[in-house]
Amino acid sequence: MNRTNYLRLILSITPGDIYRIPCSSEREYKSNRMLFYRALAQAK
């Protein structure tokens, strides 16, 4: 995936989504958070 797609992914994650993530399972939340930070790091 290229940088533009990562930026689009990050911009599509709203604060509401971030707050909703913990409402799923803890393991799912951690994997989503890890993917989010990995995407953020690669987009820089």
HUUR-V465867 format. One record per backbone hydrogen bond with DSSP energy under -0.5 kcal/mol. NH is the residue of the N-H (numbers start at 1). CO is the residue of the C=O. E is the energy in kcal/mol with one decimal. If there is no record, write none. Layout:
[[NH;CO;E] [NH;CO;E]]
//
This chain:
[[6;2;-1.9] [7;3;-2.6] [8;4;-2.4] [9;5;-2.4] [10;6;-2.6] [11;7;-2.7] [12;8;-1.5] [13;9;-0.6] [13;10;-1.1] [14;12;-0.9] [17;14;-0.6] [18;14;-1.9] [19;15;-2.3] [20;16;-1.6] [21;17;-1.9] [22;18;-0.7] [23;20;-1.1] [24;21;-1.9] [29;25;-2.5] [30;26;-2.4] [31;27;-2.2] [32;28;-2.5] [33;29;-2.6] [34;30;-2.4] [35;31;-2.4] [36;32;-2.3] [37;33;-2.5] [38;34;-2.4] [39;35;-2.5] [40;36;-2.4] [41;37;-2.6] [42;38;-2.4] [43;39;-1.7] [44;40;-0.8] [44;41;-0.6]]
//
